[in-house]
Amino acid sequence: MKALPTLGLALALAAPTVYAQELKVTLSGLQHDNGQVAVAVYADPKTFRKENQAFAAQKAKAEKGAVSLVFSDVPPGRYAVLAYHDENDNGELDRRFGMIPTEGYGLSNNPKVMGPPSFEDSAFEVKADQAAEITLEMRY
């Protein structure tokens, strides 16, 4: 008796191929090389700004001027990026009154924000057929 493929395998074989891409994030305008930079990529508006719920996150040594980080295996879709310059290397974005950043930060699309930034203002597309590159202008 010949074995039949499982339904899951049949669906997987019939589904179109989705290619993951690289996402290069460049932070420009870093004022100095103290501490490190933290970059988080978000795929869900509900988790935006919740660093522990990011799709992907990386940290790197800060460098005056610009730093680039590359995220691999990013499926096509809508994303938003939030980055900050952890100048004192304490592992968080320091804020005055719990709201106003006292360290450099940047958002994809470089929106002008009053109050907490939104996913929609920072959202961009990663397409199936090309690597993505974005530049965040750091604000201090």
C-alpha positions as CSV (number, residue, x, y, z in Angstrom):
1,M,0.0,0.0,0.0
2,K,1.4,3.4,-1.0
3,A,1.5,6.1,1.8
4,L,-0.4,9.3,1.1
5,P,1.2,12.6,1.9
6,T,-0.2,14.4,5.0
7,L,-2.4,17.4,4.4
8,G,0.2,19.7,5.9
9,L,2.9,18.6,3.5
10,A,0.5,18.9,0.6
11,L,-0.4,22.5,1.6
12,A,3.2,23.3,2.1
13,L,4.1,22.1,-1.4
14,A,1.2,24.0,-2.9
15,A,1.9,27.3,-1.0
16,P,3.8,30.0,-2.9
17,T,7.4,30.4,-1.8
18,V,8.1,33.4,0.5
19,Y,11.6,34.6,0.6
20,A,13.1,36.2,3.7
21,Q,15.2,39.2,3.1
22,E,18.0,41.2,4.8
23,L,17.0,44.4,6.5
24,K,19.9,46.9,6.9
25,V,19.3,49.6,9.5
26,T,21.6,52.6,9.6
27,L,21.6,55.0,12.5
28,S,22.9,58.4,11.4
29,G,23.9,61.4,13.5
30,L,25.3,59.6,16.5
31,Q,26.9,62.4,18.6
32,H,29.6,60.3,20.2
33,D,30.9,56.7,20.8
34,N,29.8,56.3,24.5
35,G,27.8,53.2,25.3
36,Q,26.0,51.2,22.7
37,V,23.1,51.5,20.3
38,A,20.0,49.3,20.5
39,V,17.8,48.6,17.5
40,A,14.4,46.8,17.6
41,V,12.3,45.7,14.7
42,Y,8.6,45.4,15.3
43,A,6.1,43.4,13.1
44,D,3.0,44.0,15.2
45,P,1.5,47.4,16.1
46,K,0.3,46.0,19.5
47,T,3.8,45.3,20.6
48,F,5.5,48.5,19.2
49,R,7.9,50.1,21.7
50,K,7.8,46.9,23.9
51,E,11.5,45.9,23.4
52,N,11.0,42.4,24.9
53,Q,8.3,41.7,22.3
54,A,10.1,42.9,19.2
55,F,10.3,40.7,16.1
56,A,14.1,41.1,16.3
57,A,16.6,43.2,18.3
58,Q,20.3,43.8,18.2
59,K,22.8,46.0,20.1
60,A,26.2,47.3,18.9
61,K,29.0,49.5,20.1
62,A,28.2,53.2,19.5
63,E,30.3,55.0,17.0
64,K,30.3,58.7,16.4
65,G,28.6,59.4,13.1
66,A,26.8,56.3,11.9
67,V,26.3,52.6,12.8
68,S,24.7,49.9,10.6
69,L,23.2,46.7,11.7
70,V,21.8,43.9,9.5
71,F,18.9,41.7,10.3
72,S,18.7,38.4,8.4
73,D,15.7,36.3,7.5
74,V,13.1,39.1,7.6
75,P,9.9,37.8,5.9
76,P,8.1,40.2,3.6
77,G,5.6,42.4,5.5
78,R,5.1,45.7,7.4
79,Y,7.6,46.6,10.1
80,A,8.6,49.6,12.2
81,V,12.0,50.2,13.8
82,L,12.9,52.0,17.0
83,A,16.5,52.6,18.0
84,Y,18.2,54.4,20.9
85,H,21.7,55.4,21.9
86,D,22.2,53.8,25.3
87,E,24.9,56.4,26.2
88,N,25.4,55.3,29.8
89,D,25.1,51.6,28.9
90,N,22.4,50.8,31.4
91,G,20.3,48.7,29.0
92,E,17.4,51.1,28.6
93,L,16.3,54.4,27.0
94,D,16.5,56.9,29.9
95,R,13.6,59.3,30.1
96,R,12.8,62.5,32.0
97,F,9.5,62.3,33.9
98,G,9.2,58.7,32.5
99,M,8.2,60.1,29.1
100,I,10.8,62.4,27.4
101,P,13.9,60.7,26.1
102,T,17.1,62.0,27.6
103,E,19.3,59.8,25.3
104,G,19.4,59.8,21.5
105,Y,16.6,57.9,19.7
106,G,15.4,57.2,16.1
107,L,12.4,55.8,14.3
108,S,11.9,54.4,10.8
109,N,10.6,57.0,8.4
110,N,12.0,59.7,10.8
111,P,8.5,61.0,11.8
112,K,8.2,64.2,13.8
113,V,6.4,63.1,17.0
114,M,4.7,64.8,19.8
115,G,4.1,62.2,22.5
116,P,4.6,58.4,22.1
117,P,5.4,57.4,18.5
118,S,3.0,55.2,16.6
119,F,3.7,52.1,14.6
120,E,1.8,53.6,11.6
121,D,4.0,56.7,11.4
122,S,7.1,54.4,11.3
123,A,5.8,51.5,9.2
124,F,7.5,50.5,6.0
125,E,7.4,47.5,3.7
126,V,9.9,44.7,3.3
127,K,9.3,43.2,-0.1
128,A,9.8,39.6,-1.2
129,D,12.1,40.4,-4.1
130,Q,14.6,42.8,-2.6
131,A,16.7,43.5,0.4
132,A,15.6,46.5,2.5
133,E,17.6,49.4,3.7
134,I,16.5,52.2,6.0
135,T,18.2,55.1,7.7
136,L,17.1,56.5,11.1
137,E,18.2,60.0,12.0
138,M,19.1,60.0,15.6
139,R,17.6,62.8,17.7
140,Y,19.1,64.1,20.9
